[in-house]
Structure formats: structure tokens, C-alpha cells
């Protein structure tokens, strides 16, 4: 029988070994979970678009939260009215790329981003592109018009769904929510929350959808 005693490690050695093991596990998790393409982060069948500019710029203007569909999907043909109370549907815009923004007068972030949407329409609005700002405010057309007049919106048309029924088929869970819809009536992607829609990053995103 050997008289050699088993080797004993000091408490500090055990601590070092534990830290090293933890670092190895964290490195393995990072390598296996990191996306293969730095341009996108995958969320199921969707991706968070990182191609709209440097991460710092995208974070600053809110576009980092834009979730791009892996493949464009058809958008339900929801109904609403225009400023004169005439019925409209999303099908009326087919053939034109639209940025569909759902908002309400009681929504603070909506107020913040609305001037940018107005400037975007003034700068890029055409027979090929339109910002469709759809109010789901229960106050209806008059309340929506007063709100837009108060914040000096000039270029956006008034569209209203006072019943807010459009939110369910469009899967809107918060305001503002903005959908980028191509000329074939398919959702390219969406962003929940406010963004600087007249920023270079946003324009780049829209120009890509127009191609």
C-alpha cells in the first residue's frame, strides 16, 4: 500500500478552476448561439434587420428594432376610412409600396415620430410609395384631424379606423406599430415602437423595398 497522500488544492486554486470552467461554458454558448451572419439576428422565421446602417446609428434612430420577414407574407385586407369618411382598404394601395403606421392620439411615442413620418412622405411620397398613417383612435376622424393639425402635419393623408378592428388581423399589440408593405401587398417587415422614419437608415430600408 502506498503512503502517498492525495493531493490537496488550496481554496484559491478551487476558485480559479471554477472560474475557468465558467468561462469555457460561456464561450461555448456564445459560439453556438451567435448568428452566422452579422447582418441579421434570426427570430423564428423572421430576422431583425441589421443592414439599415451601423448598429449605433440604428439604435439611435430606432430602426434596430425593425423585424424583417424571412419571406414577405400577404397582409389581410383591412378596412378604414379616409378624411372624407369614404371607405378604403389596403387593396386600394396595391401596386404601391406603403409604410403603414398605426397610431392613436393618446399615444405619446406616436406624437414623437409623426413629424418624421410627415417629412418622409414629403420627401419620398410618389405614385410608387406612400406613408399610410392609420389612426385607430376612438375619437374618429375629427379627433385625428385635430391632432395632426396641432402638430403641424402637412403631407400625410388622414386615414381612420375608429373601431380599431384592423389591429387584430394585422397582429398589432402596441402603438405605434409600423408595417413595410411591398407593391404586391405583402409585409416585408415591421417595427413596434417609435423610429426616426425620415432618417437615412429608414430611407435605405424603404428604397430596398422599392426595388
C-alpha positions, 0 to 999 in steps of 0.5 A: 500500500502506498503512503502517498497522500492525495493531493490537496488544492488550496481554496484559491486554486478551487476558485480559479478552476471554477472560474475557468470552467465558467468561462469555457461554458460561456464561450461555448454558448456564445459560439453556438448561439451567435448568428452566422451572419452579422447582418441579421439576428434570426427570430423564428422565421423572421430576422431583425434587420441589421443592414439599415446602417451601423448598429449605433446609428440604428439604435439611435434612430430606432430602426434596430428594432425593425423585424424583417420577414424571412419571406414577405407574407400577404397582409389581410385586407383591412378596412378604414376610412379616409378624411372624407369618411369614404371607405378604403382598404389596403387593396386600394394601395396595391401596386404601391409600396406603403409604410403603414403606421398605426397610431392613436392620439393618446399615444405619446411615442406616436406624437414623437415620430409623426413629424418624421413620418410627415417629412418622409412622405414629403420627401419620398411620397410618389405614385410608387410609395406612400406613408399610410398613417392609420389612426385607430383612435376612438375619437374618429376622424375629427379627433385625428384631424385635430391632432395632426393639425396641432402638430403641424402635419402637412403631407400625410393623408388622414386615414381612420379606423375608429373601431380599431378592428384592423389591429387584430388581423394585422397582429398589432399589440402596441402603438405605434406599430409600423408595417413595410408593405411591398407593391404586391401587398405583402409585409416585408417587415415591421417595427413596434415602437417609435423610429426616426422614419425620415432618417437615412437608415429608414430611407435605405430600408424603404428604397430596398423595398422599392426595388 
